[in-house]
Amino acid sequence: MAYCILMTDLDFFAVCPPGLEPQLAQECAALGFKRGKPEPGGITLKGDWAEVWRANLELRGATRILVRLGSFPAFHLAQLDKRAHKFPWRTTLEPHVPVRVEVSTNKKSRIYHAGAAAERIERAVNTVMDAPISPEAEVTIKARIDNNLVTISVDTSGESLHKRGHKIATGKAPIRETLASLLLRGCGYDGRETVVDPMCGSGTFLLEAAEIAADLQPGRDRAFAFEKLATFDPDAFATLVRSGSGPVPAQRFYGYDRDQGAIDGARRNAEAAGVGDLCSFACQPLSELTAPDGPPGLVILNPPYGARIGNKGQLYALYGTLGRVMVERFRGWRLGIVTSDGALANATGFDLTSGPVIDNGGIKVKLYQASLTPP
Ligand SMILES: C[S@@+](CC[C@H](N)C(=O)[O-])C[C@H]1O[C@@H](n2cnc3c(N)ncnc32)[C@H](O)[C@@H]1O
């Protein structure tokens, strides 16, 4: 039985929300990752384990990083059982460390029962590695059975990478950090301009924008599942983690919300992330928003869109106010609105361009953009 094992030149996959692959591909290229190839739901990359650790540590847009360990054909469960027992788990897994197994299969495969397939793989890992199988395990093995080919991957991230490890307050309907960073990129933000979020909630867009400007590594404050693998070298990983930020950015990041609790939370989050000095927050309704001094930059926000919070009728008026405030006070700025409702976006009165449909925690949203006429 010939296993296809990829250990020296690893094939790894940076997962992102479908629709945002081009932005993640751009980020991978900017960070110097080798041969990034967009596929539905992410980017395939190549490199050694140090590159896998760096992807977890540095990619803002990736939800998780999966390393492909190998593949083998299996046409029925007994064959899967036998071949899973022969799979070289020891090269990657650490003995006795708890493991979780997730299987997906499709109609092109004779093994169609994902639960039964997971049970065979769990038994193999348990026997070979003497590893307990637990739904709470930090290490997850993912097996995809496609056209009778079983591809085994390990999730090297653990908790989703949108959890940066320093958010204290989450607010009402926060956008995920990973998504926020890709949407900032989608708006052309490159870390050099002023960013304003007039409905900032917990401050996600501003924190991401400020961290990008300060050249901070998004994963600097968290742990990863790869630390539990046999391939982990703590000393080598330590050389990848930068302490502190780069040069202090010249621009500032402004967050407003009409909810004082949200503003208090955003401020605490910014302090915890180490970008408190770069951000300025104030409790203020949208109608009172004014542009900060200095050159035009980016206004980005996800206003309430009715699906989770807010009342539809009043929302049209709110989006209308956004349009008026932008036209009157933000000449020359760019605007990015994330919403689930194109009719609400159009209530701004702008001729907006829209991006692909993106999943934001179960709600389908789009990024709508406008460039406001220069003064
Ligand atoms: C969907 S949440 C934004 C979430 C935010 N992006 C985050 O990541 O936490 C919308 C926010 O708009 C605020 N909001 C609603 N109406 C407002 C208004 N008229 N002026 C200012 N803020 C408003 C709400 O208090 C809420 O925090």
PDBQT file of the ligand as one rigid body, heavy atoms in Angstrom, charges set to zero:
ROOT
HETATM    1  C1  LIG A 401     -23.468  45.183  14.059  1.00  0.00    +0.000 C 
HETATM    2  S1  LIG A 401     -22.907  46.175  15.362  1.00  0.00    +0.000 S 
HETATM    3  C2  LIG A 401     -21.251  46.538  14.909  1.00  0.00    +0.000 C 
HETATM    4  C3  LIG A 401     -20.318  45.491  15.394  1.00  0.00    +0.000 C 
HETATM    5  C4  LIG A 401     -18.860  45.857  15.280  1.00  0.00    +0.000 C 
HETATM    6  N1  LIG A 401     -18.386  45.933  13.923  1.00  0.00    +0.000 N 
HETATM    7  C5  LIG A 401     -18.016  44.863  16.080  1.00  0.00    +0.000 C 
HETATM    8  O1  LIG A 401     -17.193  44.167  15.487  1.00  0.00    +0.000 OA
HETATM    9  O2  LIG A 401     -18.221  44.727  17.290  1.00  0.00    +0.000 OA
HETATM   10  C6  LIG A 401     -23.714  47.705  15.065  1.00  0.00    +0.000 C 
HETATM   11  C7  LIG A 401     -23.438  48.792  16.082  1.00  0.00    +0.000 C 
HETATM   12  O3  LIG A 401     -24.071  49.977  15.632  1.00  0.00    +0.000 OA
HETATM   13  C8  LIG A 401     -24.421  50.733  16.790  1.00  0.00    +0.000 C 
HETATM   14  N2  LIG A 401     -25.435  51.731  16.373  1.00  0.00    +0.000 N 
HETATM   15  C9  LIG A 401     -26.710  51.509  15.988  1.00  0.00    +0.000 A 
HETATM   16  N3  LIG A 401     -27.307  52.677  15.664  1.00  0.00    +0.000 NA
HETATM   17  C10 LIG A 401     -26.395  53.663  15.827  1.00  0.00    +0.000 A 
HETATM   18  C11 LIG A 401     -26.391  55.069  15.621  1.00  0.00    +0.000 A 
HETATM   19  N4  LIG A 401     -27.475  55.721  15.206  1.00  0.00    +0.000 N 
HETATM   20  N5  LIG A 401     -25.261  55.747  15.878  1.00  0.00    +0.000 NA
HETATM   21  C12 LIG A 401     -24.135  55.104  16.299  1.00  0.00    +0.000 A 
HETATM   22  N6  LIG A 401     -24.083  53.780  16.535  1.00  0.00    +0.000 NA
HETATM   23  C13 LIG A 401     -25.194  53.063  16.284  1.00  0.00    +0.000 A 
HETATM   24  C14 LIG A 401     -24.917  49.682  17.762  1.00  0.00    +0.000 C 
HETATM   25  O4  LIG A 401     -24.835  50.176  19.104  1.00  0.00    +0.000 OA
HETATM   26  C15 LIG A 401     -23.947  48.512  17.479  1.00  0.00    +0.000 C 
HETATM   27  O5  LIG A 401     -22.863  48.528  18.394  1.00  0.00    +0.000 OA
ENDROOT
TORSDOF 0
